[in-house]
Every structure is written in C-alpha cells, then in structure tokens.
Amino acid sequence: MGKVYRTCLIGCGRMGATIDDEVKSHPKSNLWLPYSHAAGYVAVKKTDLIAVSDTVKEKVEAIQKRYNVPKGYTDYREMIEKEKPDIVSIATRPGPHAEMTIFAAEHGVKGI
C-alpha cells in the first residue's frame, strides 16, 4: 500500500468534524461524502488520523470517540510538537490560520 501519512486536525467543530451530519440527508450526498476533514482522513487508506485538537476539551473528547482518534489536545502547538504529523488540517475560524500555518511549517509539517 505504500506510505501511510500521519494526520492531525486543528479544530473539532463543523468543518473539522461534524458537517457530515448536516449534509448526509441530502439526496446527492453520495457525491461529496465524506465532507469534513476528520471523516475524509478516516475514509482514505493512505491517511491515519492520529490526533485532534481544539480549545474546548469536550469537543476534543467527542471527536476522539466519534472517529476513534488515539490522542487529543487543547493546544495545537503541543500536538504538532509531540505527534510530528505529515499533514495538518486547520479547520478553525479564519483569524488564527496564518499563525497556525506558520507554526506547523516551522515544525516540519509538509502538508498543511
């Protein structure tokens, strides 16, 4: 199968993990599901969702359980430093995206 990419998710909200619930009842949802970042990573055999982060601990725990993710963090920096992912999805509000992107790139993440 080749390399399996270690992936992490920053932001356990709508686009990061739960929007699939909103669109699955649409008549043509089979054309675009999975839709969230987490669901996409879980669906692709070449990616392994190893950790998620969000500032709200309850969201982290819910998404860990929902997608069977082994590690959860409330600080994305700690997650990136400890997990050393190949790919990171940033699914937060737009404001902190630049800071998160720069941090991830400076810490060796190749796909952001």
Secondary structure, DSSP 8 states (H G I E B T S, - for coil): ----EEEEEE--SIIIIITHHHHTTSTTGGGT-S-SHHHHHHH-TTEEEEEEE-SSHHHHHHHHHHHT-SEEES-HHHHHHHH--SEEEE-S-STTHHHHHHHHHHTT--B-
